[in-house]
Amino acid sequence: MADVLVIGAGPAGLAAARAARTQGALVTLLDAADDVGGQYWRHLPDNRSSERERVLHHGWAAFTELRRALDRDDHCRVLRSAQVWAIEETDAARRKEAPPAQQASEGELRRTTVHILVGPADGAARERLTLKPDAIVVATGAHDRTLPFPGWELPGVFTAGAAQALAKGERVAVGERVVVAGAGPFLLPVAASLVQTGSAVVGVYEASRSRTLASGWLPRPWLLARAGKKGVELAGYVVRQVRHRIPYRTGTAVVRAHGTDRVTAVTIASVDEQWRPVRGTERRVAADAVCVSHAFTPRLELALAAGCELDDAGFVAVDADQRTSVRDVYAAGEITGIGGVELALAEGTIAGHCAAGGSATDDVLRRPLRARSIYQEFAQRMHAAHSVRPGWTGWLTDDTVVCRCEEVNCGALRAAAAATESSSLRSLKLSTRAGLGICQGRICGRTVEKLLADAGPHGRLRDDARFDRRPIAFPLRLGELATDDQ
Ligand SMILES: Cc1cc2nc3c(=O)[nH]c(=O)nc-3n(C[C@H](O)[C@H](O)[C@H](O)COP(=O)(O)OP(=O)(O)OC[C@H]3O[C@@H](n4cnc5c(N)ncnc54)[C@H](O)[C@@H]3O)c2cc1C
């Protein structure tokens, strides 16, 4: 019986675990969070559970059924509060493109080592676990990306994902008068969650202009109609938006937050098609919280540590079986491209099935394969309509903080890049400390990369350094590192 490790128990990981079990594998499914569900089905802990979860989440019944089935399955071990802190690729010959003579033998395939800590993230006595599975499905998801603007370091400015996590996972409202801004359909569920926790949402401000939205979403509408589930979900949010009289403005961005010890207002401005602020359109809006999300950043550190190659868009490259460039390492969900829950479920099912010895040509995968193709097309539309345009750097000033952990501002980054005539990320990090703080560049990394690339002669980075290459994915204590393997 193959033994399959699934890292991440969001929609993609849950679907992968179930499919691998159906295919007869022994499965370990783990997640760093204290329960399974990922970002989409984030919910109150069991000891404070709520009847309202099914109102707050789409597909709640399907999720609880899936969770119950996996929890009761003797051949599926579900580890909660289990964080993978490192993956060691011990045999480069495992790459599937290597000639057979160089590929590892059956025994050697088991050498990819996964290091895990089990226990509450801030607990003192976490258990250390080391696994060497036959196959791995990496389903570590994404976190939301916020573009910096003057004042974004003030208390009261949240990533939209953090505000939603507080609303869904803790029922905490981030403010009384809240502005939601950024880009993408994700802004609508965030506004809905805020309203459900008692906040008044002053407005939802989408940076893409109506024409860009139309050219992304409207072509070949019959193809869009196939993604009917998404349409129903979206319609629900729009109804709520109208019922609560929340204005929705396109071609508009938050370009500054005001306040001394916390946010008291924001300046919004019209932006052009490239998201350059249009002078003279600024308007001040009073708010005690602002939730901003412009895109999603895949959580790539484990996939990169395992040796997986990325595609041109910076996501994990996979084939039809969801197999990565590394033998027996599969990937599914947001780390292979941002596409929403249905795509994550379809990809997870295919990855789990193939990781357990099946193939994408198997009859049993007909439905997930169709769903994958429908929702990949949906994802392309979303990308065309809402992806980050380069003109946003027009709202930065020299004193705009970019790296909040190390308090490095935009002027310092640009000056360091200009002084050294360098577009090397490594040297910029060392000379300014940007991205070397507690979040290790998770928040500012893409922005630092962009500013540096813009400063270079060819508009791109000179070295292959990236913020998500981290041999140790998460901080751990020296004592934990020194503990004997289990
Ligand atoms: C903050 C946020 C909020 C969102 N809210 C909505 C919404 O309201 N509506 C909507 O339609 N879509 C929403 N999305 C998008 C939606 O959540 C995704 O489409 C879907 O959840 C993707 O599923 P996934 O399994 O790929 O990733 P996720 O659901 O993100 O699951 C990944 C899991 O991997 C775990 N993980 C990561 N690294 C490790 C590690 N090293 N060790 C152990 N576990 C690890 C994480 O804890 C997480 O549970 C949201 C996305 C984000 C980032």
The ligand as a Gaussian input file, in Angstrom:
#p B3LYP/6-31G(d) Opt

LIG

0 1
 C       -6.893000      34.788000       3.477000
 C       -7.772000      34.157000       2.432000
 C       -9.163000      34.196000       2.532000
 C       -9.974000      33.645000       1.532000
 N      -11.344000      33.733000       1.629000
 C      -12.115000      33.305000       0.591000
 C      -13.533000      33.458000       0.601000
 O      -14.081000      34.005000       1.524000
 N      -14.255000      33.022000      -0.452000
 C      -13.648000      32.426000      -1.520000
 O      -14.315000      32.040000      -2.469000
 N      -12.327000      32.217000      -1.529000
 C      -11.551000      32.668000      -0.525000
 N      -10.196000      32.523000      -0.575000
 C       -9.647000      31.712000      -1.644000
 C       -9.906000      30.240000      -1.225000
 O       -9.670000      30.139000       0.132000
 C       -9.043000      29.336000      -1.947000
 O       -9.473000      29.310000      -3.282000
 C       -9.054000      27.900000      -1.405000
 O       -9.146000      27.859000      -0.011000
 C       -7.773000      27.294000      -1.829000
 O       -7.615000      26.070000      -1.231000
 P       -6.167000      25.464000      -0.967000
 O       -6.426000      24.136000      -0.373000
 O       -5.337000      25.591000      -2.168000
 O       -5.484000      26.430000       0.085000
 P       -5.855000      26.883000       1.610000
 O       -7.314000      26.845000       1.843000
 O       -5.132000      28.133000       1.781000
 O       -5.180000      25.715000       2.466000
 C       -3.796000      25.592000       2.618000
 C       -3.513000      24.990000       3.972000
 O       -2.127000      24.662000       4.047000
 C       -1.700000      24.860000       5.359000
 N       -0.244000      25.025000       5.365000
 C        0.489000      25.939000       4.691000
 N        1.800000      25.774000       4.952000
 C        1.883000      24.736000       5.821000
 C        2.982000      24.085000       6.464000
 N        4.246000      24.467000       6.274000
 N        2.721000      23.050000       7.316000
 C        1.432000      22.649000       7.509000
 N        0.368000      23.225000       6.919000
 C        0.597000      24.251000       6.093000
 C       -2.428000      26.118000       5.804000
 O       -2.536000      26.181000       7.220000
 C       -3.782000      25.964000       5.119000
 O       -4.764000      25.429000       5.972000
 C       -9.380000      33.028000       0.432000
 C       -7.980000      32.933000       0.367000
 C       -7.181000      33.492000       1.343000
 C       -5.674000      33.391000       1.234000

